[in-house]
Amino acid sequence: MATEQTSPAWRNGQCGSFTIAAIPDSQNYLDFRHQRSAGFPVDGHRMFQQQIRWIADNAASNGGNIVFATHLGDIWQNRVQRVDPGHAARGLIAATEAQTDGQPAVFPDGVRNHEIPMALASMQLLDGALPFSIVPGNHDYDAVWVDHRHLPDPDNAYGLHQGIRHFGGLDGFRSVFSDQSPLFKDKPWYVASNDGGADSAQLINAGQCQLLHIGLQFDAPDSSLAWARRVIKQHPGVPTIVTTHKFTDRAGRFAVGGSLDMSLVDPQDNNPQMVWDDFISQHDQIFLVLSGHIGGQGHGIARNDEGNLVHHLLSDFQPRGQVARQAAPQHQGKTLTGDGWLRLLQFNLDDDNPSIHVRTYSTHYGKYSTQVPDYGRWYKEAEQQSHLSDAQFRARDDFRIALDGFHQRFAR
């Protein structure tokens, strides 16, 4: 699906205050093993449905303030095959389970019969309430494997102790979230797609203003970036937000290196630095990038080729498991779900000092992060932030981004 239209000026009056919801990695909610039927203390999928229902209930169409929602990827947890046919044809063979301590294990029945249907049932709650986007993360590919040429090495000095992993096949993702899905097909706000919907673009209307959103698949290949350039050209001058699963780390840097960097072995794909160099930095209308993948939160700022600022945010709360711990203190094993936390980005673009108020809200607890006294005690260690004070940790989940030069960049 693609359009050849040229968008009108993005601003024809007041934007008003509006909110975009960023939905972090939901893989632990939808893991078929994280349900009561599998002996888990809570039903993870019900927590995720509660989160999505809350977004729909607070959409602008229902009297709320949310005009758009973007899922940051890693929708479900497990994989359905060891290697997808496309990569196998290129000779990228998976290592044996003995060589990788069981990493390539797959759960086709768990994914197809439980995780994918639960993901669809949840995201359908947004249908008709507001425009939204879903990008595939590394867990959403049919196959995830350690390449036989790059085996795990516990003593590797470059962070490759888990080996170099590949990701391939999107048949599962496209079975529910393709550009032909009833969720997106013929929706006026769903304006372009690529690779069967693995990459997509949406228009966001807020008051008398319009923004563009581009969703890119994990470590977007060259073909995805070429498509995204065409989308930008078709919507000149429209302030643009990009969502891709992996981009920012906790320190606010580009998330490059380590065992999940596909670009080390596959020249067709692009790591975050490459996505920045070859696409984002070259298009001045991109002012914000959203990502997940790395448990925790981060905020970085980079200057594009025009010298303007591009903010990029990490939002991923999958290491959080307080809800399940509280439900069953005696439970043996991990309790990770995400505890209902999501990111709310409240935009204020009308005054002389435009800004985004970034807040973190739990639909399970019904509270913002600033309203939970034990917030730091619950989550700092799991997100490798123990060196921060509780106040510093809490401040990472409630802060303002000053959009300096926004009005000059996007003329009124």
MARLO-607469 format. One line per 4 residues: number of its first residue (from 1); their letters; for each residue x, y, z of C-alpha. Coordinates in Angstrom, 2 decimals. Each point is the difference from the previous one (the first is absolute). Layout:
% residues N
NUM	A	X Y Z ~ ...
//
This chain:
% residues 412
1	MATE	0.00 0.00 0.00 ~ 1.37 3.41 -0.91 ~ -1.19 3.45 -0.84 ~ 1.34 2.59 -2.39
5	QTSP	-1.69 2.91 1.72 ~ 1.72 3.16 1.11 ~ -1.08 1.05 3.47 ~ -1.21 3.53 0.70
9	AWRN	1.76 2.23 2.51 ~ 0.18 -1.83 3.31 ~ -1.44 2.89 1.99 ~ -3.19 1.83 -0.89
13	GQCG	-0.76 1.32 3.48 ~ 0.21 -1.18 3.56 ~ 1.24 -3.49 0.80 ~ -1.30 -0.06 3.55
17	SFTI	1.51 -2.18 2.69 ~ 0.08 -3.63 -1.15 ~ 1.58 -3.29 1.06 ~ 1.70 -2.85 -1.83
21	AAIP	0.18 -3.32 1.83 ~ 3.14 -2.13 -0.43 ~ -0.73 -3.66 0.75 ~ 3.19 -1.73 1.18
25	DSQN	1.04 -3.57 -0.74 ~ -2.92 -2.29 0.87 ~ 1.85 -3.30 -0.43 ~ -0.18 -0.99 3.68
29	YLDF	-3.73 0.70 0.23 ~ -0.73 -2.21 -2.99 ~ 2.47 -2.81 0.66 ~ -2.21 -3.10 0.07
33	RHQR	1.90 -1.10 3.12 ~ -0.95 3.20 1.87 ~ -3.65 -0.93 0.46 ~ -1.82 -1.59 2.93
37	SAGF	-0.72 -3.07 -2.13 ~ 3.76 -0.58 -0.16 ~ 0.50 0.48 3.76 ~ 0.98 3.68 -0.14
41	PVDG	-1.28 2.19 2.90 ~ -2.04 2.30 -2.29 ~ -1.42 0.04 -3.52 ~ 2.49 2.15 -1.87
45	HRMF	-2.26 0.40 -3.01 ~ -2.76 1.51 2.15 ~ 2.43 2.64 1.28 ~ 0.88 0.87 -3.58
49	QQQI	-3.65 0.16 -1.03 ~ -0.63 2.33 2.94 ~ 2.81 2.23 -1.27 ~ -1.35 0.14 -3.54
53	RWIA	-3.60 0.50 1.17 ~ 1.13 2.95 2.14 ~ 1.58 1.63 -3.05 ~ -3.21 -0.48 -2.01
57	DNAA	-2.14 1.35 2.85 ~ 2.20 3.10 0.20 ~ 0.14 0.62 -3.75 ~ -1.09 3.39 -1.28
61	SNGG	-2.92 -1.70 -1.72 ~ -1.25 -1.05 3.45 ~ 0.50 3.40 1.61 ~ 3.62 -0.54 1.06
65	NIVF	3.28 1.48 -1.17 ~ 1.75 -2.86 -1.84 ~ 0.08 0.45 -3.78 ~ 2.41 -2.80 -0.98
69	ATHL	1.60 -3.15 1.41 ~ 3.19 -1.69 -1.15 ~ 1.08 -3.49 1.05 ~ 3.78 -0.09 0.27
73	GDIW	0.43 -3.64 -1.06 ~ 0.60 -3.39 1.60 ~ -3.71 -0.61 0.05 ~ 0.28 -3.66 0.96
77	QNRV	2.80 -2.07 1.45 ~ 0.80 -3.23 -1.80 ~ 0.83 -1.23 -3.49 ~ -1.49 -2.61 -2.29
81	QRVD	3.01 -1.31 -1.96 ~ 3.75 -0.27 0.35 ~ 0.90 1.69 -3.31 ~ -2.29 1.65 -2.52
85	PGHA	0.23 -1.27 -3.60 ~ 1.28 3.31 -1.37 ~ 3.08 0.04 2.18 ~ 0.57 -3.73 -0.31
89	ARGL	0.21 0.49 -3.78 ~ 2.82 2.47 0.60 ~ 1.96 -2.54 2.04 ~ -0.62 1.60 3.41
93	IAAT	-0.39 -3.27 1.86 ~ -0.93 -0.22 3.67 ~ 2.42 -1.51 2.46 ~ -1.09 -3.14 1.77
97	EAQT	-1.71 0.24 3.36 ~ 3.00 -1.74 1.58 ~ 2.26 2.78 -1.28 ~ -2.24 2.75 1.38
101	DGQP	-1.27 -1.51 3.24 ~ -3.49 -0.37 -1.42 ~ -0.48 3.57 -1.28 ~ -1.65 -0.98 -3.31
105	AVFP	-2.94 -1.77 1.71 ~ -3.33 0.81 -1.65 ~ -3.63 -0.15 1.12 ~ -2.18 0.03 -3.13
109	DGVR	-3.18 -1.11 1.77 ~ 0.45 2.46 2.84 ~ 0.51 2.89 -2.41 ~ -2.64 -0.84 -2.60
113	NHEI	-2.71 -1.21 2.37 ~ 0.52 2.41 2.87 ~ 2.41 2.91 -0.40 ~ -1.06 1.26 -3.44
117	PMAL	-3.77 -0.32 0.72 ~ 0.48 1.82 3.33 ~ 1.92 2.79 -1.74 ~ -2.73 0.44 -2.60
121	ASMQ	-2.83 -0.06 2.55 ~ 1.77 2.72 1.97 ~ 0.91 2.32 -2.85 ~ -3.50 -0.29 -1.47
125	LLDG	-1.16 2.06 2.97 ~ 1.55 3.03 -1.69 ~ -1.87 -0.53 -3.25 ~ -2.35 2.91 -0.56
129	ALPF	1.27 1.89 3.04 ~ 3.15 1.60 -1.42 ~ 2.75 -0.45 -2.60 ~ 2.83 -2.28 1.08
133	SIVP	3.18 -1.68 -1.15 ~ 1.70 -3.35 0.68 ~ 3.60 -0.75 -0.98 ~ 1.61 -3.44 0.19
137	GNHD	2.74 -0.44 2.59 ~ 2.57 -2.76 0.04 ~ -2.36 -2.36 1.88 ~ -2.71 0.44 -2.65
141	YDAV	2.02 -1.68 -2.73 ~ -0.83 -3.63 -0.72 ~ 3.58 -1.09 0.66 ~ 2.74 1.21 2.33
145	WVDH	3.22 -1.92 -0.06 ~ 3.72 0.04 0.68 ~ 1.89 -0.26 -3.25 ~ 2.27 -3.02 -0.20
149	RHLP	2.97 2.21 -0.92 ~ -0.30 2.19 3.12 ~ -0.52 -2.24 3.02 ~ -0.36 1.18 3.60
153	DPDN	3.28 0.85 1.71 ~ -0.22 0.82 3.73 ~ 3.45 1.65 -0.13 ~ -0.64 2.24 -3.01
157	AYGL	1.26 3.49 0.79 ~ -2.42 1.71 -2.39 ~ -3.27 -0.95 1.68 ~ -0.68 -2.85 -2.41
161	HQGI	-0.09 -2.65 2.72 ~ -3.44 -1.14 -1.21 ~ 1.14 -0.36 -3.59 ~ -1.37 1.96 -2.94
165	RHFG	-3.72 -0.52 -0.39 ~ -2.04 0.32 -3.19 ~ -3.69 0.74 -0.39 ~ -2.06 -1.03 -2.99
169	GLDG	-3.50 -0.66 -1.29 ~ -3.06 2.12 0.70 ~ -2.81 -2.36 -0.98 ~ -1.34 -0.01 3.55
173	FRSV	0.05 3.80 0.24 ~ -1.67 0.42 -3.38 ~ -2.68 -2.57 0.88 ~ -1.57 2.59 2.32
177	FSDQ	1.67 3.39 -0.57 ~ 0.62 0.20 -3.75 ~ -1.08 2.97 -2.09 ~ -2.99 -2.13 -1.08
181	SPLF	-1.19 -0.53 3.57 ~ -3.46 1.45 0.77 ~ 1.80 2.03 2.66 ~ 1.74 2.03 -2.73
185	KDKP	-1.43 -0.68 -3.46 ~ -1.88 3.01 -1.40 ~ 0.56 2.05 3.16 ~ 0.50 3.60 -1.17
189	WYVA	2.77 0.59 2.54 ~ 2.01 -3.07 -1.14 ~ 1.71 1.66 -2.94 ~ 2.87 -2.27 -1.08
193	SNDG	1.59 -3.38 0.62 ~ 2.91 -2.16 -1.05 ~ 0.93 -3.67 0.25 ~ -3.59 -1.04 0.61
197	GADS	-0.44 2.44 2.89 ~ 3.27 -0.66 1.82 ~ 0.64 3.70 -0.67 ~ -2.92 2.41 0.03
201	AQLI	-0.96 3.67 0.15 ~ -2.90 1.77 1.68 ~ -1.32 3.54 0.17 ~ -0.76 1.44 3.44
205	NAGQ	-2.60 2.77 0.27 ~ 0.01 2.21 3.07 ~ -2.25 3.04 0.04 ~ 0.75 1.82 -3.24
209	CQLL	3.44 -1.56 -0.31 ~ 1.35 -3.11 -1.66 ~ 3.06 -2.11 0.74 ~ 1.50 -2.96 -1.85
213	HIGL	1.02 -3.26 1.65 ~ 2.30 -2.56 -1.64 ~ 0.42 -3.48 1.49 ~ 3.11 -1.98 -0.99
217	QFDA	0.68 -3.67 0.57 ~ 2.85 -1.20 2.21 ~ 3.47 0.98 -1.33 ~ -1.73 1.30 -3.10
221	PDSS	1.48 -1.35 -3.24 ~ 1.04 2.23 -2.88 ~ -3.35 -0.53 -1.74 ~ -1.85 1.32 3.06
225	LAWA	2.08 3.16 0.12 ~ -0.49 0.59 -3.73 ~ -3.77 -0.32 0.51 ~ 0.10 2.38 3.00
229	RRVI	1.79 2.62 -2.08 ~ -2.82 -0.15 -2.54 ~ -2.59 0.45 2.76 ~ 1.82 3.08 1.26
233	KQHP	0.06 1.40 -3.53 ~ -3.74 -0.54 -0.32 ~ -0.64 1.99 3.21 ~ 2.40 2.94 -0.19
237	GVPT	0.37 2.23 3.02 ~ -2.25 -2.07 2.28 ~ 1.54 -0.50 3.48 ~ 0.88 -3.69 0.15
241	IVTT	0.37 -2.60 2.74 ~ 1.77 -3.30 -0.66 ~ -0.58 -3.19 1.98 ~ 2.41 -2.91 -0.28
245	HKFT	0.54 -2.78 2.50 ~ 3.71 0.54 0.72 ~ 1.59 3.45 -0.10 ~ 0.90 1.48 3.40
249	DRAG	1.72 -1.47 3.06 ~ -0.38 0.97 3.67 ~ 2.80 2.57 -0.26 ~ -1.71 1.75 -2.91
253	RFAV	2.47 -1.30 -2.58 ~ -0.76 -1.84 -3.22 ~ -0.43 -3.67 0.97 ~ 2.86 -1.45 -2.02
257	GGSL	2.09 -3.11 0.66 ~ -0.49 -3.16 2.00 ~ -1.60 -3.31 -0.74 ~ -3.15 1.45 -1.62
261	DMSL	1.72 2.12 -2.66 ~ -1.12 -1.63 -3.26 ~ 2.10 2.32 -2.13 ~ 3.17 -1.78 1.13
265	VDPQ	-0.96 -2.99 -2.17 ~ -2.61 1.19 -2.49 ~ 0.95 2.82 -2.38 ~ -3.65 0.52 -1.01
269	DNNP	-0.99 1.32 3.43 ~ 0.75 3.17 1.92 ~ 0.77 0.48 3.67 ~ -1.18 3.19 1.76
273	QMVW	3.13 1.97 -0.93 ~ -0.52 -0.92 -3.64 ~ -3.71 0.87 0.15 ~ 1.03 3.39 1.40
277	DDFI	2.76 0.59 -2.57 ~ -1.88 -1.21 -3.06 ~ -3.52 1.20 0.75 ~ -0.96 1.93 3.11
281	SQHD	2.84 2.53 0.02 ~ -0.68 0.84 -3.65 ~ -3.64 1.00 0.45 ~ -0.52 3.12 2.05
285	QIFL	-3.70 -0.56 0.56 ~ 0.73 -3.00 2.29 ~ 0.14 1.43 3.51 ~ -0.70 -3.03 2.24
289	VLSG	0.91 -3.71 0.00 ~ -1.66 -2.54 2.32 ~ 1.34 -3.46 0.82 ~ -0.03 -2.86 2.51
293	HIGG	2.05 -3.24 0.07 ~ 2.27 0.84 2.96 ~ -1.65 -0.28 3.40 ~ -0.22 3.44 1.58
297	QGHG	-0.16 3.56 -1.24 ~ 2.34 2.41 -1.77 ~ -0.03 3.38 -1.71 ~ 2.54 1.12 -2.57
301	IARN	0.41 3.05 -2.22 ~ 1.83 0.16 -3.33 ~ 0.45 2.73 -2.60 ~ -1.05 -0.80 -3.54
305	DEGN	1.69 1.15 -3.19 ~ -1.84 3.35 0.20 ~ 1.25 0.57 3.54 ~ -3.41 -0.53 1.58
309	LVHH	-0.70 -2.19 3.03 ~ -1.50 -3.46 -0.19 ~ -1.13 -1.49 3.31 ~ -0.06 -3.75 0.41
313	LLSD	-1.66 -1.92 2.82 ~ 0.36 -3.51 1.37 ~ -3.10 -1.37 1.76 ~ 0.03 -3.68 0.97
317	FQPR	-1.40 -1.29 3.29 ~ 0.08 -3.74 -0.66 ~ 2.38 -0.72 2.97 ~ -2.72 1.09 2.44
321	GQVA	-1.68 -2.79 1.95 ~ -1.30 1.51 3.23 ~ -3.64 -0.90 -0.75 ~ 0.71 -3.73 -0.25
325	RQAA	2.31 0.11 3.04 ~ -2.75 1.62 2.03 ~ -2.56 -2.53 -1.24 ~ 2.12 -3.02 0.92
329	PQHQ	3.07 0.72 2.16 ~ 0.71 -3.73 0.10 ~ 0.21 -0.31 -3.79 ~ 3.23 -1.61 -1.15
333	GKTL	1.49 1.58 -3.09 ~ -0.25 3.27 -1.86 ~ -3.13 2.14 0.37 ~ 0.58 2.45 -2.86
337	TGDG	-2.95 1.57 -1.77 ~ 0.35 3.79 -0.16 ~ -2.43 0.96 2.80 ~ -2.19 2.05 -2.34
341	WLRL	2.52 2.82 -0.49 ~ -0.11 2.01 -3.22 ~ 1.30 3.34 -1.25 ~ -2.26 3.00 -0.55
345	LQFN	1.39 2.87 -2.06 ~ -2.04 3.16 0.50 ~ 0.71 2.51 -2.77 ~ -0.41 3.75 0.44
349	LDDD	0.88 1.63 -3.31 ~ -2.06 3.17 -0.02 ~ 1.93 2.30 2.32 ~ 3.38 1.69 -0.47
353	NPSI	1.83 -2.81 1.79 ~ -1.32 -3.26 -1.49 ~ 0.71 -3.11 2.04 ~ -0.84 -3.62 0.70
357	HVRT	-0.80 -1.13 3.53 ~ 1.14 -3.63 0.25 ~ -1.81 -1.93 2.72 ~ -0.18 -3.65 0.98
361	YSTH	-3.30 -1.50 1.08 ~ -1.06 -3.45 1.19 ~ -3.45 -1.12 -1.06 ~ 0.21 -2.74 2.64
365	YGKY	0.76 2.27 2.95 ~ -1.93 2.95 -1.43 ~ 2.88 2.31 0.91 ~ 2.79 2.01 -1.57
369	STQV	3.56 -0.89 0.92 ~ 0.24 3.11 2.18 ~ -2.88 -1.28 2.13 ~ 1.66 -3.31 0.98
373	PDYG	2.29 0.40 3.06 ~ 1.69 -3.37 -0.57 ~ 0.62 0.59 -3.70 ~ 3.79 0.00 0.26
377	RWYK	0.11 -2.93 2.42 ~ -2.17 -2.08 -2.30 ~ 1.77 0.64 -3.28 ~ 3.48 1.55 0.21
381	EAEQ	1.93 -3.23 0.36 ~ -1.91 -1.87 -2.72 ~ 0.73 2.84 -2.43 ~ 3.68 0.26 0.98
385	QSHL	-0.46 3.45 1.53 ~ 0.96 -0.76 3.61 ~ 2.60 2.79 -0.06 ~ -2.79 2.60 -0.18
389	SDAQ	-1.85 1.42 2.96 ~ -3.73 -0.67 0.12 ~ -0.64 3.63 -0.99 ~ 2.39 -0.23 -2.96
393	FRAR	-1.57 -3.24 -1.16 ~ -3.51 1.43 0.28 ~ 1.08 3.08 -1.97 ~ 0.90 -2.23 -2.95
397	DDFR	-3.68 -0.87 -0.31 ~ -1.47 3.49 0.38 ~ 1.69 2.90 -1.80 ~ -0.48 2.65 -2.67
401	IALD	1.61 0.25 -3.41 ~ 0.44 3.56 -1.22 ~ -0.51 0.08 -3.77 ~ 2.38 2.89 -0.57
405	GFHQ	-0.30 1.55 -3.45 ~ -3.10 -2.03 -0.85 ~ -2.01 2.94 -1.34 ~ 2.90 1.22 -2.14
409	RFAR	0.57 -3.50 -1.32 ~ -3.70 -0.51 -0.77 ~ -1.20 3.45 -0.97 ~ -3.38 0.99 1.41
//
